[in-house]
Amino acid sequence: MEGKIKTSLESVLQSMEQLNLVFEARLLALKQDGADEQDLRSLEQGVLAMKDAGRLYLTWADHFVERMNEAEAYDDLME
């Protein structure tokens, strides 16, 4: 089970990194096209918020996996 979880988390991490690259590329394209500075700042903040949310999600997921492993170890001791 742990292998599937790690594989899934790795997939999520890669997808989030790819999404962030797409957001950053789009933001750069808008800058080059001369988009409004205020709009760009707002979009930039959104891109940063997405990165932070992704980090929080993965940190929580890692913590959850550790807790699951601890619970399994505890169950093994009780048998």
Secondary structure, 3 states (H helix, E strand, C coil): CHHHHHHHHHHHHHHHHHHHHHHHHHHHHHHHCCCCHHHHHHHHHHHHHHHHHHHHHHHHHHHHHHHHHHHHHHHHHHC
